[in-house]
Amino acid sequence: MKFALSLGVLNPSAWVAVTEEADRLGFDSVWIPEHLVLPVDMGGSPHDGQDHPPIPSNIPVFDPLVYLAFLAARTERIRFGTQVYNIGLRHPFSTARAAATLDVVSGGRLDFGIGASWLRAEWDAVGLDFDSRGARVDESIDVCRRLWSEETIEHRGRFFDFDPVMFEPKPIQRPGPPLHIGGDGPAALRRAATVGDGWIPMNHSVEEIPEKVALLAELRQRAGRPGRTEVTLGAQLNGPADVERYAEAGIDRVFVKPWRKTSDALESIGRFAEEFLPT
């Protein structure tokens, strides 16, 4: 089992110290949430049963790939993830360039979490069509993967159209950084199985995971892809028995939050490491 920290549930003032200590203690990774812009008037929620955004419009939001590059310079082995990057809101040239840069400067430590987004008002603010976002995301993923792996590419698509281009440097991780697909619906599961390396559900309990793991395996096999799709889930661990139960369900990585408040985060991750991380 891999253990990860979601920095989005921690005051940004502690991000550097917590990441440095997590690197020393042996945590697998730290992950940063992402939004391009937060309109004053917005509705909806990524969480089932809720109709109000879980974040206020004035919450501090950092560019995750820039911030993670900064953290990479201060650490040695911990990996860095985006939870998740709204890939459809940018041109794939910008996305591919930023992700490749982080992968290179970090020595190949990027886990690129991406999603189709839930916030219609954000798409409206950028001037893009929210209802066609799924197709735009699929095309963006395709262009990024080709930029990362092919010497020369040209593309004729619904949203992007360009003559042959070259793209260097390539990411250290080949054929590109692992893609972790965020979301709970059929489209997210399809992407996770057919182009993704991982799946990050938001509205699934541990008990619901085995059925979806089987579906991911079936979809991946149909697509002719070997291996399996890694599953990352936020969960509360109360002891080793929970770790065993989650592993049996097919979960590979758990987002943990050992602290109750930012001021005790360093001490809390230390205690967690003593109990759950191998020495």
C-alpha angles and dihedrals in degrees: 000000000000119000121211136181123223105214090195091079091053130074108261090233088075100043096098097045094043093048093049091049093045088053091052093046095051105252113162100232152333122230132202125204121230144213127158095210136348115217118216091236111049137140141185131061138230089226120089114248095020128103100183125079112258091224133054121240093246098054112128110258123189129195097258098209092051093046093046090052087056090051091047090061090057098048141056114207113359115112127232128225140182115225088217133332115206095230095177094063094068137053107261090238089066094043095047092047095050094045093047091049092053092046091052098045092045094051094247100315102132124120102187110211111191136175145176093245131235102221110096093183090060091056090046090053091053091047097244130129111257094196094060094043094111093061091044091052092050092051092046091052091050093051093047093049091051093047089053096048113025127074095221129010138180124184138201110186145141095265105018130041125173143151121243114310135176124221125201144207100036118213116270090236107072135250081008142301114309111270116223111193116215122208144070107236132090093268092055092048091048092052092045091054101039104037106002134091094202145018126221112192121192104189104038127106121217089255091059096052101081093060091050092045088057091048091050090051091050093048092046091051091049088053090053094243120145123216128032139284113252117231124216120188137172110239144155114245117205097172147329091294090066091053090053092048093050092047091051089052089058099258114146102180133026128203104221131191107194094169131078095200136010094254092065097040097105094049091044096053088048091056090045091052092052091055104036111020122078116243 
